[in-house]
Amino acid sequence: MNFFGQSEQKPAGPDPVFAATTEMEMYTNLFNKIAAQCFSKCATKKHRDMDLQLGEMSCADRCVAKYLEAQEKVGVVLQKANEAQVAQQKAMMEMQAAMGGGK
């Protein structure tokens, strides 16, 4: 019950705060992985300047672009697999309903 004596109704579906928190954690993890991988690949081991050199910046730009492109391709594959799984579960439930309804 809430302050006014009425029962509170929870919204149907996933919790938006949980979804936002999970998404933020996912983006933070992605950023950390990109930063670690691309910096170790592109930055020279002997730092003479505080800023990256032109070649290092170009390398980092290409690295980030490739990493994000790969992530996008993986996401598309996983989305298709998820859709196929949902369709398979729906077909199974329809088949079970048809079998159960015939008795």
Stockholm file with secondary structure:
# STOCKHOLM 1.0

chainA/1-103         MNFFGQSEQKPAGPDPVFAATTEMEMYTNLFNKIAAQCFSKCATKKHRDMDLQLGEMSCADRCVAKYLEAQEKVGVVLQKANEAQVAQQKAMMEMQAAMGGGK
#=GR chainA/1-103 SS CCTTSCCCCCCSSSCHHHHHHHHHHHHHHHHHHHHHHHHHHHSCSSCCSSSCCHHHHHHHHHHHHHHHHHHHHHHHHHHHHHHHHHHHHHHHHHHHHHHHHTC
#=GC SS_cons         CCTTSCCCCCCSSSCHHHHHHHHHHHHHHHHHHHHHHHHHHHSCSSCCSSSCCHHHHHHHHHHHHHHHHHHHHHHHHHHHHHHHHHHHHHHHHHHHHHHHHTC
//
